[in-house]
C-alpha cells in the first residue's frame, strides 16, 4: 500500500474516532448515562472492530485475497465508533466522581493522571505488540482484543463503587444549543419564554460552540501530534533498527515521556503551585504545549537533514534512535496542551452537557486536525514522491530523492502560530473570563435548573401562604455552598450540620463534647427569617 494511502487510512480512522463522540455524548447526557454508554460502546463496536481487524491477519480466513472491505469496516467504522463512544464519556465519568465544589482543586491533577493512565496502556501495548508481531502478526493483533475484553470486565466489576448521575433527558435543550451553534436559534413564543426556566448568566454564555472555540486553541499542537502515526513513521522506516526497536516501537518514547513528566507536573508541580495560590493561565499551558510541539517538529527536520547527509556521504542509514527526541518532546507538550484541554472542556461546560462538551473538545483535538492533515497530505503530495514519480518511499534511496523535509517546515510554521496565538493578551483574557463565569456558576445558588425551579415554586408557595395569612417564616433551602460553609463552622465550633458525601447531611455530635455525648441540631432547611 502506498505511503500516502496508508497515512490517509490512519488519518480517516482517527478523524472518525474523534467525530463519533458527539453521538455517544448525546446518548450519555440524555438517555443512557456515561456508564452505560461506555459499556455498550465497548461491547457493540469497540471489541467487534478490533476483532475484525485481527481476523484480516489470518491468511485466507476472509477470502482468497486480502479482504480490503473487512479492514475498512473494522478500521474505518466499528473501531472508531467504539473508541469515539468511550472517549466522549470516560474522562467525564471519572471527573464526576469528584465533588464539584469541595474537591474542585483536585480536577486539574486528575486530568493529568487520567492522561498518564491512558499512556500506561499505550506503552504496554506499544512494547508487547510489536515484539510479538515480529514472531506472529495474528497473535499480536489479538492481544488488544483480549485486553479490552478484560478491561470491560474490570470496569463492570467496580459498578458498586461508582457515582452514576442520572442523564438529564433534556433533548429540547440540546436542540436549542445545536441551533444556536449553527446561528439559527429561532424565536420563541411569549408563553414559552415565560414558562421556560432561564439559565444562569454563566451557563448561558458557555455552550458547545464556545467549548469548540476554546479547544481550537490547541489545533496547531494537535496537527504536530498527529504526525506520530503518519510522517514520523514514514521517516523512521528508512532508518536502521536498533535491535528489536523499529519505527513503530519508537512511539513508546512518547508514552514514557508522558508518564515521567506527567507525574512531576500532575503530582508535584500543580499541587505545589496550588498551595502557593498560583495557577498557570490556561492559554499559557497551551502555548507551552505548542512550543514543545514546535521543538519536536524541529528535531524531525534536523533528523531528515541528517538522513540525507549520511546517505550522500556514506550511502548508509542512521539509527532510528534519533527519533527519540521528537517523540519525547511531543509527550511533554501533550501534558500541557491535551490534558489541559480536557480539563477546560469539563469545567466550563454546563452541567447537563458535560459529555457533549467533551465530544466537541475531542473533535477539535483529533477530528479537525486529522482532516486538516488529510488535506495537507494531498496538497503536499509531490513532496512524498521519489525520483520516479512514485509514492513509495519506504526505501532509503527513494526517501532521499523525496522532499519530505518541506512538509516538516510547513508543520513547524503551524506549530509556531499556535504558540503566538496563545500568548496574545486578548486571548488570555477571553479564556480567563469564560473560566471565571463558569466558576461563579458552580458556586451560585442558582447554578442548576432544578434548584432554580424549586426556589421559584417555594417562593410562589410562600406568597400564597402570606396572602392567606399563613406562616411565611420558612426560607429557601440552603445551597450546597452554604452547607459546606456550615460544615466548616461545625468542625471548628461544634455547631451546624455534618456534611456527608455529595452534600448529604445529618445532625452530628459536637467535636467539643466527649465521646458518647450527643446533641440535637435543627434541620438546616428550617432556619427562621430575621424580622
C-alpha positions as CSV (number, residue, x, y, z in Angstrom):
1,X,0.0,0.0,0.0
2,X,1.5,3.4,-0.9
3,X,2.7,5.6,2.0
4,X,0.2,8.4,1.3
5,X,-2.8,6.0,1.1
6,X,-1.7,4.3,4.3
7,X,-1.4,7.7,6.0
8,X,-4.8,8.7,4.7
9,X,-6.3,5.5,6.1
10,X,-4.9,6.2,9.5
11,X,-6.0,9.9,9.4
12,X,-9.5,8.9,8.3
13,X,-9.8,6.4,11.1
14,X,-8.6,8.8,13.8
15,X,-10.8,11.6,12.4
16,X,-13.9,9.3,12.6
17,X,-12.8,8.3,16.1
18,X,-12.8,11.9,17.2
19,X,-16.1,12.8,15.5
20,X,-18.3,9.9,16.7
21,X,-18.1,11.1,20.3
22,X,-20.9,13.5,19.5
23,X,-23.4,10.6,19.1
24,X,-22.1,8.9,22.2
25,X,-22.2,12.1,24.2
26,X,-25.8,12.8,23.3
27,X,-26.8,9.3,24.4
28,X,-24.8,9.7,27.6
29,X,-26.3,13.0,28.6
30,X,-29.9,12.3,27.6
31,X,-30.6,8.6,27.6
32,X,-28.1,6.1,28.9
33,X,-25.7,8.0,31.2
34,X,-21.9,7.8,30.9
35,X,-21.6,4.3,32.5
36,X,-24.0,2.5,30.1
37,X,-22.6,4.4,27.0
38,X,-19.1,3.3,27.8
39,X,-20.2,-0.3,28.3
40,X,-22.4,-0.6,25.2
41,X,-19.9,1.2,23.0
42,X,-17.2,-1.2,24.1
43,X,-19.3,-4.3,23.6
44,X,-21.1,-3.5,20.4
45,X,-18.5,-1.5,18.5
46,X,-15.0,-1.3,20.0
47,X,-14.4,-5.1,20.6
48,X,-16.0,-6.2,17.3
49,X,-14.0,-3.7,15.4
50,X,-10.7,-4.9,16.9
51,X,-11.8,-8.5,16.3
52,X,-12.5,-7.9,12.6
53,X,-9.1,-6.2,12.2
54,X,-7.4,-9.1,13.8
55,X,-9.3,-11.6,11.6
56,X,-7.9,-10.0,8.5
57,X,-4.4,-11.1,9.5
58,X,-5.3,-14.8,9.2
59,X,-4.4,-15.9,5.7
60,X,-7.4,-16.9,3.6
61,X,-9.8,-16.7,6.6
62,X,-11.9,-14.0,5.0
63,X,-11.3,-14.9,1.4
64,X,-8.6,-15.9,-1.0
65,X,-7.2,-12.4,-1.3
66,X,-6.7,-9.7,1.3
67,X,-10.2,-8.6,2.3
68,X,-10.0,-4.8,2.0
69,X,-13.7,-4.4,2.7
70,X,-13.2,-6.1,6.1
71,X,-10.3,-3.9,7.1
72,X,-12.3,-0.8,6.0
73,X,-15.3,-1.9,8.1
74,X,-13.2,-2.6,11.2
75,X,-10.6,0.2,10.9
76,X,-12.8,3.0,9.4
77,X,-16.2,2.2,11.0
78,X,-16.6,-0.2,14.0
79,X,-13.3,0.6,15.8
80,X,-13.5,4.4,15.5
81,X,-17.2,4.3,16.5
82,X,-16.5,2.3,19.7
83,X,-13.5,4.3,20.7
84,X,-15.4,7.5,20.0
85,X,-18.2,6.5,22.4
86,X,-15.7,5.7,25.1
87,X,-13.6,8.8,24.6
88,X,-16.6,11.1,25.0
89,X,-17.6,9.7,28.3
90,X,-14.7,8.1,30.2
91,X,-12.9,11.3,31.2
92,X,-16.2,12.9,32.2
93,X,-17.3,9.9,34.2
94,X,-14.1,10.0,36.1
95,X,-14.3,13.7,36.8
96,X,-17.8,13.3,38.1
97,X,-16.5,11.1,40.9
98,X,-15.2,14.4,42.5
99,X,-17.4,16.9,44.3
100,X,-17.8,19.9,42.0
101,X,-17.2,22.4,44.9
102,X,-15.4,20.7,47.8
103,X,-13.0,18.8,45.5
104,X,-12.7,21.2,42.6
105,X,-9.0,21.7,43.1
106,X,-8.3,18.0,42.5
107,X,-9.7,18.1,39.0
108,X,-6.6,19.7,37.5
109,X,-4.3,16.9,38.8
110,X,-7.0,14.3,37.9
111,X,-6.8,15.0,34.2
112,X,-3.0,14.8,34.2
113,X,-3.2,11.4,36.0
114,X,-6.0,10.3,33.6
115,X,-3.9,11.1,30.6
116,X,-1.0,9.2,32.3
117,X,-3.2,6.1,32.8
118,X,-4.1,6.2,29.1
119,X,-0.4,6.1,28.2
120,X,0.3,3.2,30.5
121,X,-1.8,1.0,28.2
122,X,-0.2,2.7,25.2
123,X,3.3,2.0,26.5
124,X,2.5,-1.7,27.4
125,X,0.8,-2.3,24.0
126,X,3.5,-0.4,22.2
127,X,6.2,-2.7,23.5
128,X,4.4,-6.0,23.6
129,X,2.5,-5.9,20.3
130,X,5.4,-5.0,18.0
131,X,7.7,-7.6,19.6
132,X,5.0,-10.3,19.3
133,X,4.3,-9.1,15.7
134,X,7.8,-10.0,14.7
135,X,7.1,-13.6,15.7
136,X,3.4,-13.8,14.8
137,X,1.2,-11.0,13.4
138,X,-2.1,-12.7,14.1
139,X,-1.3,-13.3,17.8
140,X,-0.1,-9.6,18.1
141,X,-3.4,-8.3,16.8
142,X,-5.5,-10.5,19.1
143,X,-3.7,-9.1,22.2
144,X,-5.7,-5.8,22.1
145,X,-9.0,-7.7,21.7
146,X,-8.3,-9.9,24.8
147,X,-7.0,-7.0,26.9
148,X,-10.0,-4.8,26.0
149,X,-12.4,-7.6,27.0
150,X,-10.6,-7.9,30.3
151,X,-10.8,-4.2,30.8
152,X,-14.5,-4.2,30.2
153,X,-15.0,-6.9,32.8
154,X,-13.0,-5.0,35.4
155,X,-15.0,-1.9,34.6
156,X,-18.3,-3.7,35.2
157,X,-16.9,-5.3,38.4
158,X,-16.5,-1.9,40.0
159,X,-20.1,-0.8,39.3
160,X,-21.0,-0.6,43.0
161,X,-18.2,1.9,43.7
162,X,-19.1,4.5,41.1
163,X,-21.1,7.7,41.4
164,X,-23.6,7.4,38.5
165,X,-25.5,10.7,37.9
166,X,-28.8,10.2,36.0
167,X,-29.0,11.6,32.5
168,X,-30.9,14.9,32.1
169,X,-33.3,13.7,29.4
170,X,-33.4,17.3,28.1
171,X,-33.5,16.8,24.3
172,X,-35.0,20.3,23.8
173,X,-32.1,21.9,25.5
174,X,-29.7,20.1,23.1
175,X,-31.7,21.1,20.1
176,X,-31.6,24.7,21.2
177,X,-27.8,24.5,21.8
178,X,-27.2,22.9,18.4
179,X,-29.3,25.5,16.6
180,X,-27.6,28.3,18.5
181,X,-24.2,26.9,17.5
182,X,-25.3,27.0,13.8
183,X,-26.7,30.5,14.2
184,X,-30.3,29.6,13.7
185,X,-31.8,29.5,17.2
186,X,-35.2,30.9,16.1
187,X,-37.8,32.8,18.1
188,X,-39.9,31.5,21.0
189,X,-43.4,32.5,21.8
190,X,-44.1,34.7,24.8
191,X,-45.8,31.8,26.6
192,X,-42.7,29.6,26.1
193,X,-40.3,32.3,27.3
194,X,-42.5,32.8,30.4
195,X,-42.6,29.1,31.3
196,X,-39.0,28.2,30.4
197,X,-36.6,28.4,33.4
198,X,-33.8,30.7,32.3
199,X,-30.3,29.5,32.7
200,X,-27.8,31.3,35.0
201,X,-25.6,34.0,33.3
202,X,-22.5,31.8,33.3
203,X,-24.5,28.8,31.9
204,X,-26.0,30.8,29.1
205,X,-22.6,32.0,27.8
206,X,-20.8,28.7,27.8
207,X,-22.2,26.4,25.1
208,X,-20.9,23.7,22.8
209,X,-19.7,26.3,20.3
210,X,-17.7,28.1,23.0
211,X,-16.1,24.9,24.1
212,X,-15.2,24.2,20.5
213,X,-13.6,27.6,20.1
214,X,-11.6,27.1,23.3
215,X,-10.4,23.7,22.2
216,X,-9.5,25.2,18.8
217,X,-6.5,26.9,20.5
218,X,-4.7,23.5,20.6
219,X,-5.4,22.6,17.0
220,X,-1.9,23.7,15.9
221,X,-0.3,21.4,18.5
222,X,-2.5,18.5,17.5
223,X,-1.5,18.9,13.9
224,X,2.0,18.3,15.0
225,X,0.9,15.5,17.4
226,X,-0.9,13.7,14.5
227,X,2.4,13.2,12.8
228,X,3.5,10.5,15.2
229,X,1.3,7.9,13.4
230,X,2.0,9.2,9.9
231,X,5.0,11.2,8.7
232,X,7.2,10.2,11.7
233,X,6.6,6.6,10.8
234,X,7.4,7.2,7.2
235,X,10.7,8.8,8.2
236,X,11.5,6.0,10.6
237,X,11.0,3.2,8.1
238,X,14.2,4.3,6.2
239,X,16.3,4.4,9.4
240,X,18.3,1.5,10.8
241,X,16.6,-0.5,13.5
242,X,18.3,-0.7,16.9
243,X,17.9,-4.4,17.8
244,X,14.2,-5.0,18.2
245,X,13.4,-1.3,18.2
246,X,11.9,-0.2,14.9
247,X,10.0,2.9,13.8
248,X,6.5,1.9,15.2
249,X,8.1,1.0,18.5
250,X,9.6,4.5,18.8
251,X,6.1,5.7,19.6
252,X,6.7,4.3,23.1
253,X,9.1,7.2,23.8
254,X,6.1,9.5,23.8
255,X,4.3,7.4,26.4
256,X,7.5,7.2,28.6
257,X,7.8,11.0,28.4
258,X,4.1,11.4,29.4
259,X,4.5,9.0,32.4
260,X,7.7,10.6,33.6
261,X,6.8,14.3,33.2
262,X,3.1,13.8,33.8
263,X,3.9,12.5,37.3
264,X,6.1,15.5,38.0
265,X,3.6,18.0,36.7
266,X,0.4,16.5,38.0
267,X,1.5,15.3,41.4
268,X,4.3,17.8,42.2
269,X,4.2,21.0,40.2
270,X,0.5,21.7,40.1
271,X,-0.2,20.8,43.8
272,X,2.8,22.9,44.9
273,X,1.6,25.9,42.8
274,X,-1.9,25.4,44.3
275,X,-0.6,25.5,47.8
276,X,1.1,28.8,47.0
277,X,-2.1,30.2,45.4
278,X,-0.5,30.2,41.9
279,X,-2.4,28.9,38.8
280,X,-0.8,28.9,35.4
281,X,-3.2,30.6,32.9
282,X,-4.8,28.1,30.6
283,X,-3.6,29.7,27.4
284,X,0.0,29.7,28.7
285,X,-0.3,26.0,29.2
286,X,-1.5,25.7,25.6
287,X,1.4,27.9,24.5
288,X,3.9,25.7,26.4
289,X,2.5,22.6,24.8
290,X,2.6,24.2,21.3
291,X,6.2,25.2,21.9
292,X,7.2,21.7,22.7
293,X,5.3,20.6,19.5
294,X,7.4,23.1,17.5
295,X,10.6,21.8,19.1
296,X,9.5,18.2,18.2
297,X,9.0,19.1,14.6
298,X,12.3,21.0,14.6
299,X,14.0,17.8,15.7
300,X,12.3,15.9,12.9
301,X,13.6,18.4,10.5
302,X,17.2,18.0,11.9
303,X,16.8,14.2,11.6
304,X,15.7,14.5,8.0
305,X,18.7,16.6,7.1
306,X,20.9,14.0,8.9
307,X,19.3,11.2,6.9
308,X,20.2,12.9,3.6
309,X,23.7,13.8,4.7
310,X,24.5,10.3,5.8
311,X,23.1,8.9,2.6
312,X,25.0,11.3,0.4
313,X,28.3,10.8,2.2
314,X,28.3,7.1,3.1
315,X,25.2,5.6,1.5
316,X,24.1,4.4,4.9
317,X,21.0,4.8,7.1
318,X,21.2,6.4,10.5
319,X,19.8,4.7,13.7
320,X,16.2,5.0,14.5
321,X,17.1,6.2,18.0
322,X,17.4,9.7,16.6
323,X,13.6,9.8,16.6
324,X,13.6,9.6,20.4
325,X,13.9,13.4,20.5
326,X,10.7,14.4,18.6
327,X,8.7,11.8,20.3
328,X,9.9,12.8,23.8
329,X,9.2,16.5,23.2
330,X,5.7,15.7,21.8
331,X,5.0,13.8,25.0
332,X,5.8,16.8,27.2
333,X,3.7,19.0,25.0
334,X,0.7,16.7,25.5
335,X,0.9,17.1,29.3
336,X,0.4,20.8,29.0
337,X,-1.9,21.0,25.9
338,X,-4.1,17.9,25.7
339,X,-4.7,17.3,29.4
340,X,-5.5,21.0,29.9
341,X,-8.0,20.9,27.0
342,X,-9.8,18.0,28.7
343,X,-9.9,19.9,32.0
344,X,-11.1,23.2,30.4
345,X,-13.9,21.5,28.5
346,X,-15.2,19.8,31.6
347,X,-15.0,22.8,34.0
348,X,-16.6,25.4,31.7
349,X,-19.4,23.3,30.2
350,X,-23.0,23.4,31.6
351,X,-23.8,20.5,34.0
352,X,-26.3,18.9,31.5
353,X,-23.8,19.0,28.6
354,X,-20.5,17.7,30.1
355,X,-20.3,14.7,27.6
356,X,-21.2,16.8,24.6
357,X,-18.6,19.4,25.6
358,X,-16.1,16.6,25.9
359,X,-17.1,15.4,22.4
360,X,-16.6,18.9,21.0
361,X,-13.2,19.0,22.6
362,X,-12.2,15.7,21.2
363,X,-13.3,16.7,17.7
364,X,-11.2,19.9,17.9
365,X,-8.2,17.9,19.2
366,X,-8.4,14.9,17.0
367,X,-11.0,15.1,14.3
368,X,-10.3,18.5,12.8
369,X,-6.5,18.2,12.9
370,X,-6.6,14.9,11.1
371,X,-9.0,16.2,8.5
372,X,-6.6,19.1,8.1
373,X,-3.7,16.7,7.8
374,X,-5.5,14.7,5.0
375,X,-5.9,17.9,3.0
376,X,-2.3,18.8,3.8
377,X,-1.1,15.4,2.5
378,X,-2.9,15.9,-0.7
379,X,-1.6,19.4,-1.2
380,X,2.0,18.3,-0.3
381,X,1.7,15.0,-2.2
382,X,4.5,15.9,-4.7
383,X,7.0,16.1,-1.8
384,X,6.3,12.5,-1.0
385,X,7.2,11.2,-4.5
386,X,10.5,9.6,-5.3
387,X,12.7,10.3,-8.4
388,X,10.5,8.0,-10.5
389,X,7.3,9.9,-9.5
390,X,6.0,7.1,-7.3
391,X,4.6,7.5,-3.8
392,X,6.7,4.5,-2.5
393,X,9.4,6.0,-0.3
394,X,9.9,3.1,2.2
395,X,13.5,2.6,0.9
396,X,16.4,4.9,1.7
397,X,17.2,5.8,-1.9
398,X,13.6,6.6,-2.6
399,X,13.2,8.7,0.5
400,X,16.5,10.6,-0.2
401,X,15.1,11.7,-3.6
402,X,11.8,12.9,-2.0
403,X,11.3,16.3,-0.3
404,X,9.6,15.3,2.9
405,X,11.5,18.0,4.8
406,X,9.5,20.7,3.1
407,X,6.4,19.1,4.7
408,X,8.0,19.3,8.1
409,X,8.8,23.0,7.6
410,X,5.1,23.6,7.0
411,X,4.3,21.8,10.3
412,X,6.9,23.9,12.1
413,X,5.2,27.1,10.9
414,X,1.7,25.8,12.0
415,X,3.1,25.0,15.5
416,X,4.7,28.4,15.9
417,X,1.3,30.0,15.1
418,X,-0.2,28.1,18.0
419,X,2.5,29.5,20.4
420,X,1.9,33.1,19.2
421,X,-1.9,33.0,19.4
422,X,-2.0,31.5,22.9
423,X,0.4,34.2,24.2
424,X,-1.8,37.1,23.0
425,X,-3.2,39.1,26.0
426,X,-6.7,39.3,24.3
427,X,-6.9,35.5,24.0
428,X,-5.7,35.0,27.6
429,X,-8.3,37.5,29.0
430,X,-11.1,35.9,26.9
431,X,-10.4,32.4,28.2
432,X,-9.9,33.6,31.8
433,X,-13.3,35.4,31.6
434,X,-15.1,32.3,30.5
435,X,-13.4,30.3,33.3
436,X,-14.4,32.8,35.9
437,X,-18.0,32.9,34.7
438,X,-18.2,29.1,34.8
439,X,-16.7,29.0,38.3
440,X,-19.2,31.6,39.6
441,X,-22.0,29.5,38.0
442,X,-20.9,26.4,40.0
443,X,-20.8,28.4,43.3
444,X,-24.0,30.3,42.6
445,X,-27.2,29.2,44.4
446,X,-28.9,29.5,41.0
447,X,-26.5,27.2,39.3
448,X,-28.8,24.4,38.2
449,X,-32.3,24.4,36.7
450,X,-33.6,22.1,39.4
451,X,-32.6,24.4,42.2
452,X,-34.0,27.4,40.4
453,X,-37.2,25.6,39.7
454,X,-37.5,24.6,43.4
455,X,-36.8,28.2,44.5
456,X,-39.5,29.6,42.2
457,X,-42.0,27.0,43.5
458,X,-41.2,27.7,47.1
459,X,-41.4,31.4,46.7
460,X,-44.8,31.0,45.0
461,X,-45.9,28.9,47.9
462,X,-44.7,31.5,50.4
463,X,-46.6,34.2,48.6
464,X,-49.8,32.2,48.7
465,X,-49.3,31.5,52.4
466,X,-48.7,35.2,53.1
467,X,-51.8,36.2,51.1
468,X,-53.9,33.7,53.1
469,X,-52.4,34.7,56.4
470,X,-50.3,31.5,56.8
471,X,-46.8,31.1,58.2
472,X,-44.2,32.7,55.9
473,X,-41.2,32.2,58.2
474,X,-39.7,29.4,56.1
475,X,-36.8,30.5,53.9
476,X,-35.4,29.0,50.8
477,X,-33.5,25.8,51.0
478,X,-29.7,26.2,51.6
479,X,-27.4,25.7,48.7
480,X,-24.5,23.2,48.7
481,X,-22.0,26.1,49.1
482,X,-23.8,27.3,52.3
483,X,-24.0,23.8,53.6
484,X,-20.2,23.4,53.1
485,X,-19.6,26.6,55.0
486,X,-21.8,25.5,57.9
487,X,-19.9,22.2,57.9
488,X,-16.7,24.1,58.3
489,X,-18.2,26.0,61.2
490,X,-19.3,22.7,62.7
491,X,-15.8,21.3,62.6
492,X,-14.4,24.5,64.2
493,X,-17.1,25.3,66.8
494,X,-19.2,22.2,67.0
495,X,-22.3,23.9,65.5
496,X,-24.1,23.1,62.3
497,X,-24.8,20.1,60.1
498,X,-22.4,17.3,59.5
499,X,-21.7,17.0,55.7
500,X,-21.8,13.7,54.1
501,X,-20.9,12.5,50.5
502,X,-22.0,14.9,47.8
503,X,-23.7,17.4,50.1
504,X,-26.0,15.0,52.0
505,X,-26.3,16.0,55.7
506,X,-27.4,14.8,59.1
507,X,-27.2,16.4,62.6
508,X,-24.0,15.2,64.2
509,X,-22.4,15.4,67.6
510,X,-20.2,18.3,68.6
511,X,-16.5,17.8,68.4
512,X,-16.1,19.7,71.7
513,X,-18.1,17.1,73.6
514,X,-16.7,13.9,75.0
515,X,-17.4,10.7,73.2
516,X,-20.8,9.4,73.9
517,X,-22.4,12.9,74.4
518,X,-24.9,13.9,71.8
519,X,-26.9,16.9,71.0
520,X,-29.8,17.6,68.7
521,X,-29.4,20.2,66.0
522,X,-32.2,21.9,64.0
523,X,-32.7,20.8,60.4
524,X,-30.6,23.0,58.1
525,X,-33.5,23.9,55.8
526,X,-35.8,25.2,58.6
527,X,-34.0,28.4,59.5
528,X,-36.4,31.2,60.6
529,X,-36.2,34.5,58.9
530,X,-35.0,37.5,60.8
531,X,-37.6,40.2,61.2
